[in-house]
Amino acid sequence: MKILFAADGSKHTKKALAFLTTHESLAGPSDQVLVLNVQSPVPPRVRAMVGAAEAAAYHAEESRKVLDPIDRFLKRHKIAYQTMAVVGSPTAEILRVAKREKAHMIVMGTHGQGLLSRALMGSVAQRVVADADVPVLLVK
């Protein structure tokens, strides 16, 4: 099975990662895990002030902060994986990468926002569940 693991570096990501690694039926020896970190774009005004190269360096550094600990964790647990970092809308990028990579499942942590917060803003997890073509496992 090919699993897209969406990682934002939060404590919810850590819980989802722990769940994934402790359930061999999800991430066993024959399964593949693609760890995806999506960075929100730098506002155009800021990008114009600092330059494209500086903005790209910022995104790369922020992604490494999220992906490096996951990299170490998955190596210790001997799980086959690869990492990917992209810039864009988290929901759109998670869905795009899942489709492009032909993922069988998306796994992600959820922040467990309250009803009012979800009603006003929605959440990335909620939108992924609504729009994904594959099963989505949310870990709270």
N, CA, C and O of each residue as an XYZ file, in Angstrom:
560
protein
N       0.853     -1.178      0.000
C       0.000      0.000      0.000
C       0.895      1.237      0.000
O       1.954      1.252      0.629
N       0.461      2.257     -0.704
C       1.176      3.526     -0.739
C       0.386      4.540      0.086
O      -0.775      4.830     -0.202
N       1.045      5.073      1.119
C       0.392      5.993      2.052
C       1.003      7.375      1.920
O       2.224      7.530      1.961
N       0.155      8.373      1.763
C       0.601      9.760      1.812
C       0.405     10.236      3.249
O      -0.718     10.271      3.752
N       1.492     10.597      3.896
C       1.439     11.082      5.274
C       1.664     12.588      5.242
O       2.766     13.048      4.945
N       0.618     13.359      5.547
C       0.703     14.817      5.526
C       1.222     15.294      6.880
O       0.624     15.005      7.917
N       2.327     16.020      6.866
C       2.996     16.421      8.108
C       3.151     17.934      8.178
O       3.692     18.565      7.269
N       2.660     18.505      9.286
C       2.843     19.948      9.484
C       3.766     20.258     10.660
O       4.009     21.426     10.965
N       4.279     19.228     11.316
C       5.220     19.439     12.412
C       4.580     19.649     13.768
O       5.285     19.852     14.756
N       3.266     19.607     13.836
C       2.571     19.830     15.103
C       2.593     18.568     15.961
O       3.046     17.511     15.521
N       2.097     18.695     17.191
C       1.997     17.519     18.052
C       1.020     16.514     17.460
O       1.119     15.320     17.742
N       0.091     16.969     16.656
C      -0.874     16.085     16.015
C      -0.195     15.239     14.934
O      -0.568     14.087     14.712
N       0.795     15.818     14.274
C       1.594     15.056     13.314
C       2.346     13.952     14.039
O       2.414     12.821     13.557
N       2.906     14.275     15.189
C       3.656     13.273     15.958
C       2.755     12.124     16.389
O       3.162     10.964     16.331
N       1.533     12.433     16.820
C       0.592     11.383     17.216
C       0.229     10.498     16.025
O       0.172      9.275     16.150
N      -0.015     11.116     14.878
C      -0.363     10.350     13.683
C       0.809      9.471     13.249
O       0.611      8.332     12.827
N       2.015      9.994     13.353
C       3.206      9.233     12.987
C       3.385      8.041     13.924
O       3.705      6.941     13.473
N       3.182      8.250     15.211
C       3.275      7.154     16.179
C       2.218      6.090     15.872
O       2.509      4.895     15.928
N       1.009      6.512     15.551
C      -0.053      5.569     15.206
C       0.334      4.763     13.974
O       0.172      3.543     13.945
N       0.839      5.440     12.970
C       1.227      4.787     11.717
C       2.304      3.732     11.949
O       2.226      2.628     11.410
N       3.297      4.070     12.744
C       4.420      3.147     12.939
C       4.090      1.993     13.875
O       4.778      0.973     13.851
N       3.063      2.125     14.692
C       2.711      1.036     15.602
C       1.651      0.107     15.015
O       1.257     -0.865     15.660
N       1.196      0.388     13.824
C       0.207     -0.464     13.163
C       0.807     -1.012     11.873
O       0.724     -0.393     10.812
N       1.408     -2.179     11.996
C       2.100     -2.772     10.857
C       1.164     -3.027      9.682
O       1.612     -3.106      8.538
N      -0.128     -3.154      9.955
C      -1.067     -3.350      8.855
C      -1.141     -2.112      7.963
O      -1.580     -2.202      6.816
N      -0.716     -0.959      8.478
C      -0.682      0.274      7.683
C       0.679      0.492      7.040
O       0.777      0.755      5.841
N       1.719      0.382      7.840
C       3.066      0.675      7.339
C       3.983     -0.511      7.614
O       4.904     -0.431      8.427
N       3.715     -1.594      6.929
C       4.523     -2.792      7.078
C       5.678     -2.807      6.103
O       5.905     -1.832      5.387
N       6.406     -3.903      6.070
C       7.606     -4.006      5.233
C       7.357     -3.803      3.737
O       8.243     -3.333      3.023
N       6.167     -4.150      3.260
C       5.912     -4.029      1.821
C       5.206     -2.723      1.452
O       4.892     -2.495      0.283
N       4.960     -1.881      2.429
C       4.254     -0.627      2.172
C       5.226      0.532      1.955
O       6.377      0.487      2.389
N       4.741      1.560      1.279
C       5.526      2.767      1.034
C       4.833      3.943      1.699
O       3.609      4.069      1.653
N       5.634      4.802      2.321
C       5.099      6.005      2.947
C       5.748      7.212      2.280
O       6.973      7.303      2.198
N       4.929      8.123      1.812
C       5.406      9.389      1.260
C       5.028     10.467      2.259
O       3.847     10.745      2.463
N       6.028     11.072      2.879
C       5.799     12.118      3.872
C       5.808     13.463      3.145
O       6.797     13.833      2.513
N       4.708     14.175      3.244
C       4.552     15.449      2.540
C       4.424     16.594      3.530
O       3.610     16.550      4.453
N       5.241     17.620      3.325
C       5.102     18.854      4.084
C       4.739     19.960      3.102
O       5.412     20.149      2.090
N       3.674     20.685      3.407
C       3.238     21.792      2.556
C       3.482     23.097      3.303
O       2.971     23.302      4.404
N       4.257     23.960      2.701
C       4.513     25.287      3.252
C       3.616     26.305      2.561
O       3.514     26.314      1.334
N       2.974     27.151      3.334
C       2.154     28.217      2.751
C       3.065     29.223      2.054
O       4.153     29.526      2.544
N       2.622     29.733      0.925
C       3.462     30.678      0.184
C       3.739     31.961      0.969
O       2.918     32.413      1.766
N       4.906     32.526      0.723
C       5.245     33.839      1.269
C       4.384     34.854      0.521
O       4.251     34.761     -0.699
N       3.801     35.816      1.225
C       2.991     36.830      0.528
C       3.789     37.499     -0.601
O       4.989     37.732     -0.457
N       3.125     37.807     -1.721
C       3.816     38.379     -2.879
C       4.651     39.620     -2.552
O       5.740     39.796     -3.100
N       4.153     40.471     -1.674
C       4.899     41.683     -1.306
C       6.213     41.338     -0.615
O       7.254     41.932     -0.896
N       6.148     40.380      0.283
C       7.358     39.952      0.992
C       8.328     39.302      0.012
O       9.530     39.566      0.044
N       7.794     38.452     -0.854
C       8.637     37.785     -1.855
C       9.347     38.814     -2.739
O      10.520     38.647     -3.074
N       8.633     39.874     -3.113
C       9.231     40.917     -3.942
C      10.344     41.646     -3.192
O      11.347     42.038     -3.789
N      10.164     41.829     -1.871
C      11.181     42.545     -1.074
C      12.430     41.690     -0.858
O      13.550     42.185     -0.984
N      12.242     40.416     -0.534
C      13.396     39.582     -0.186
C      13.974     38.831     -1.374
O      15.133     38.417     -1.338
N      13.190     38.651     -2.416
C      13.663     37.949     -3.600
C      13.238     36.488     -3.592
O      12.998     35.899     -2.537
N      13.149     35.919     -4.779
C      12.691     34.542     -4.950
C      13.630     33.546     -4.286
O      13.177     32.573     -3.683
N      14.937     33.783     -4.390
C      15.905     32.845     -3.811
C      15.790     32.801     -2.295
O      15.850     31.727     -1.697
N      15.626     33.955     -1.674
C      15.485     34.010     -0.216
C      14.179     33.355      0.236
O      14.152     32.660      1.252
N      13.108     33.574     -0.510
C      11.825     32.940     -0.186
C      11.936     31.423     -0.307
O      11.423     30.694      0.543
N      12.598     30.947     -1.351
C      12.794     29.502     -1.534
C      13.644     28.922     -0.407
O      13.363     27.828      0.084
N      14.670     29.642     -0.001
C      15.516     29.183      1.112
C      14.714     29.108      2.407
O      14.888     28.179      3.195
N      13.845     30.077      2.624
C      12.985     30.073      3.807
C      12.083     28.840      3.814
O      11.978     28.147      4.826
N      11.433     28.572      2.682
C      10.545     27.406      2.598
C      11.323     26.111      2.818
O      10.844     25.210      3.508
N      12.498     26.013      2.247
C      13.319     24.804      2.411
C      13.696     24.603      3.878
O      13.635     23.485      4.391
N      14.085     25.681      4.547
C      14.467     25.604      5.960
C      13.269     25.202      6.829
O      13.405     24.360      7.717
N      12.118     25.789      6.582
C      10.931     25.456      7.359
C      10.510     24.001      7.133
O      10.099     23.318      8.071
N      10.612     23.538      5.910
C      10.288     22.135      5.617
C      11.249     21.191      6.316
O      10.836     20.154      6.837
N      12.524     21.541      6.332
C      13.512     20.676      6.987
C      13.222     20.565      8.479
O      13.437     19.509      9.075
N      12.735     21.645      9.088
C      12.384     21.610     10.512
C      11.297     20.570     10.785
O      11.275     19.953     11.849
N      10.415     20.384      9.840
C       9.336     19.410      9.982
C       9.814     18.015      9.588
O       9.545     17.040     10.290
N      10.516     17.923      8.473
C      10.842     16.619      7.899
C      12.026     15.915      8.546
O      12.044     14.685      8.595
N      13.016     16.654      9.045
C      14.196     16.001      9.625
C      13.859     15.102     10.817
O      14.337     13.968     10.859
N      13.057     15.556     11.788
C      12.715     14.650     12.894
C      11.923     13.417     12.430
O      12.104     12.324     12.967
N      11.062     13.595     11.450
C      10.294     12.467     10.911
C      11.233     11.499     10.208
O      11.080     10.283     10.321
N      12.195     12.036      9.489
C      13.202     11.228      8.808
C      13.936     10.333      9.816
O      14.077      9.130      9.596
N      14.389     10.915     10.893
C      15.097     10.138     11.928
C      14.187      9.083     12.552
O      14.608      7.947     12.770
N      12.947      9.457     12.836
C      11.982      8.551     13.459
C      11.698      7.343     12.559
O      11.718      6.204     13.026
N      11.435      7.589     11.276
C      11.106      6.492     10.365
C      12.311      5.591     10.098
O      12.149      4.384      9.917
N      13.500      6.155     10.071
C      14.714      5.326      9.920
C      14.854      4.378     11.110
O      15.165      3.200     10.937
N      14.625      4.893     12.308
C      14.710      4.045     13.511
C      13.700      2.904     13.457
O      13.975      1.807     13.943
N      12.543      3.155     12.874
C      11.491      2.138     12.809
C      11.561      1.295     11.533
O      10.704      0.446     11.288
N      12.591      1.541     10.729
C      12.838      0.751      9.510
C      11.610      0.675      8.592
O      11.221     -0.396      8.124
N      11.025      1.833      8.356
C       9.880      1.933      7.456
C      10.348      2.563      6.147
O      11.057      3.569      6.150
N       9.942      1.958      5.027
C      10.291      2.499      3.713
C       9.513      3.797      3.498
O       8.289      3.824      3.622
N      10.223      4.852      3.180
C       9.571      6.153      3.021
C      10.392      7.048      2.115
O      11.553      6.770      1.813
N       9.772      8.109      1.698
C      10.471      9.224      1.057
C       9.788     10.494      1.539
O       8.646     10.459      1.998
N      10.487     11.609      1.434
C       9.921     12.875      1.869
C       9.784     13.819      0.684
O      10.499     13.713     -0.313
N       8.855     14.733      0.822
C       8.611     15.725     -0.221
C       8.130     17.005      0.450
O       7.341     16.963      1.394
N       8.606     18.130     -0.041
C       8.160     19.428      0.446
C       7.683     20.247     -0.749
O       8.343     20.300     -1.786
N       6.533     20.880     -0.585
C       5.981     21.733     -1.633
C       5.466     23.021     -1.010
O       5.281     23.111      0.204
N       5.241     24.002     -1.847
C       4.697     25.282     -1.407
C       3.340     25.463     -2.072
O       3.202     25.283     -3.282
N       2.342     25.821     -1.272
C       1.009     26.043     -1.824
C      -0.051     25.942     -0.749
O       0.244     26.012      0.444
N      -1.276     25.779     -1.182
C      -2.398     25.598     -0.268
C      -2.337     24.170      0.282
O      -2.312     23.221     -0.501
N      -2.312     23.995      1.604
C      -2.183     22.637      2.149
C      -3.214     21.643      1.606
O      -2.848     20.543      1.193
N      -4.468     22.009      1.602
C      -5.499     21.086      1.117
C      -5.265     20.729     -0.340
O      -5.244     19.551     -0.696
N      -5.092     21.722     -1.174
C      -4.918     21.484     -2.610
C      -3.678     20.642     -2.893
O      -3.711     19.749     -3.739
N      -2.601     20.924     -2.195
C      -1.354     20.187     -2.441
C      -1.437     18.745     -1.949
O      -0.935     17.836     -2.611
N      -2.061     18.530     -0.803
C      -2.222     17.152     -0.304
C      -3.027     16.340     -1.314
O      -2.651     15.216     -1.646
N      -4.109     16.890     -1.794
C      -4.947     16.178     -2.758
C      -4.234     15.982     -4.090
O      -4.343     14.919     -4.702
N      -3.510     16.994     -4.538
C      -2.784     16.899     -5.818
C      -1.709     15.819     -5.755
O      -1.596     14.989     -6.658
N      -0.922     15.837     -4.681
C       0.168     14.854     -4.545
C      -0.411     13.451     -4.371
O       0.127     12.497     -4.932
N      -1.482     13.306     -3.617
C      -2.102     11.983     -3.445
C      -2.524     11.408     -4.791
O      -2.317     10.227     -5.068
N      -3.109     12.247     -5.610
C      -3.551     11.788     -6.939
C      -2.357     11.479     -7.840
O      -2.308     10.423     -8.471
N      -1.405     12.394     -7.898
C      -0.237     12.213     -8.762
C       0.575     10.975     -8.392
O       1.056     10.250     -9.263
N       0.720     10.743     -7.086
C       1.532      9.618     -6.608
C       0.733      8.320     -6.494
O       1.272      7.281     -6.112
N      -0.548      8.390     -6.826
C      -1.433      7.220     -6.755
C      -1.442      6.594     -5.364
O      -1.313      5.380     -5.203
N      -1.597      7.457     -4.370
C      -1.663      6.994     -2.981
C      -2.941      6.201     -2.763
O      -3.987      6.519     -3.329
N      -2.846      5.169     -1.938
C      -4.013      4.357     -1.592
C      -4.747      4.927     -0.376
O      -5.921      4.636     -0.149
N      -4.023      5.753      0.406
C      -4.594      6.303      1.633
C      -3.833      7.565      2.019
O      -2.640      7.695      1.743
N      -4.530      8.481      2.652
C      -3.910      9.676      3.222
C      -4.025      9.548      4.737
O      -5.097      9.247      5.262
N      -2.918      9.778      5.436
C      -2.910      9.759      6.892
C      -2.453     11.135      7.360
O      -1.474     11.684      6.856
N      -3.179     11.682      8.334
C      -2.787     12.983      8.862
C      -3.355     13.180     10.258
O      -4.354     12.567     10.632
N      -2.706     14.037     11.010
C      -3.220     14.406     12.323
C      -4.269     15.477     12.154
O      -4.290     16.199     11.157
N      -5.139     15.573     13.138
C      -6.144     16.627     13.112
C      -6.038     17.424     14.404
O      -5.800     16.865     15.474
N      -6.213     18.697     14.295
C      -6.077     19.575     15.450
C      -7.271     19.514     16.370
O      -7.239     20.068     17.469
N      -8.341     18.838     15.931
C      -9.504     18.684     16.791
C     -10.153     20.000     17.164
O     -10.531     20.207     18.318
N     -10.283     20.893     16.193
C     -10.882     22.197     16.464
C     -12.333     22.048     16.904
O     -12.994     21.063     16.574
N     -12.808     23.007     17.629
C     -14.194     22.999     18.085
C     -15.163     23.274     16.957
O     -14.763     23.650     15.855
N     -16.431     23.086     17.239
C     -17.478     23.245     16.242
C     -17.502     24.650     15.649
O     -17.610     24.802     14.433
N     -17.403     25.663     16.479
C     -17.459     27.040     15.996
C     -16.280     27.339     15.075
O     -16.452     27.950     14.020
N     -15.104     26.915     15.466
C     -13.918     27.152     14.649
C     -14.035     26.464     13.294
O     -13.695     27.053     12.268
N     -14.513     25.227     13.285
C     -14.686     24.497     12.023
C     -15.733     25.176     11.151
O     -15.570     25.266      9.934
N     -16.805     25.652     11.772
C     -17.882     26.281     11.017
C     -17.412     27.570     10.353
O     -17.807     27.878      9.229
N     -16.571     28.317     11.054
C     -16.102     29.594     10.514
C     -14.983     29.429      9.500
O     -14.990     30.072      8.451
N     -14.030     28.578      9.808
C     -12.838     28.482      8.974
C     -12.730     27.159      8.232
O     -12.141     27.105      7.152
N     -13.282     26.102      8.787
C     -13.023     24.789      8.247
C     -11.636     24.365      8.680
O     -10.950     25.111      9.379
N     -11.224     23.209      8.286
C      -9.879     22.761      8.601
C      -9.330     22.025      7.402
O     -10.078     21.542      6.553
N      -8.021     21.945      7.344
C      -7.382     21.225      6.244
C      -7.868     19.781      6.252
O      -8.239     19.247      5.206
N      -7.870     19.147      7.416
C      -8.290     17.748      7.502
C      -9.719     17.565      7.006
O     -10.015     16.623      6.271
N     -10.588     18.458      7.409
C     -11.993     18.362      7.013
C     -12.141     18.484      5.499
O     -12.916     17.752      4.884
N     -11.398     19.405      4.908
C     -11.487     19.593      3.455
C     -10.856     18.426      2.704
O     -11.345     18.038      1.643
N      -9.777     17.861      3.242
C      -9.160     16.694      2.608
C     -10.144     15.527      2.628
O     -10.328     14.853      1.614
N     -10.773     15.286      3.769
C     -11.756     14.199      3.873
C     -12.872     14.404      2.848
O     -13.284     13.456      2.180
N     -13.353     15.618      2.727
C     -14.472     15.905      1.826
C     -14.107     15.713      0.355
O     -14.949     15.297     -0.441
N     -12.858     16.014     -0.012
C     -12.501     16.044     -1.429
C     -11.599     14.911     -1.899
O     -11.367     14.786     -3.102
N     -11.089     14.092     -1.011
C     -10.152     13.037     -1.407
C     -10.862     11.911     -2.145
O     -12.020     11.598     -1.868
N     -10.150     11.312     -3.083
C     -10.657     10.163     -3.837
C     -10.263      8.842     -3.168
O     -10.685      7.771     -3.605
N      -9.459      8.921     -2.116
C      -8.996      7.718     -1.415
C      -9.355      7.842      0.065
O      -9.683      8.935      0.528
N      -9.299      6.744      0.809
C      -9.585      6.837      2.240
C      -8.628      7.780      2.959
O      -7.460      7.896      2.589
N      -9.133      8.448      3.984
C      -8.335      9.367      4.788
C      -8.429      8.903      6.231
O      -9.525      8.745      6.770
N      -7.280      8.686      6.854
C      -7.226      8.313      8.257
C      -6.785      9.531      9.048
O      -5.672     10.026      8.869
N      -7.663     10.019      9.931
C      -7.339     11.157     10.782
C      -7.007     10.648     12.179
O      -7.735      9.828     12.739
N      -5.912     11.137     12.732
C      -5.511     10.758     14.081
C      -5.577     11.999     14.935
O      -4.969     13.023     14.624
N      -6.338     11.892     16.033
C      -6.510     13.040     16.927
C      -5.664     12.856     18.160
O      -5.666     13.714     19.043
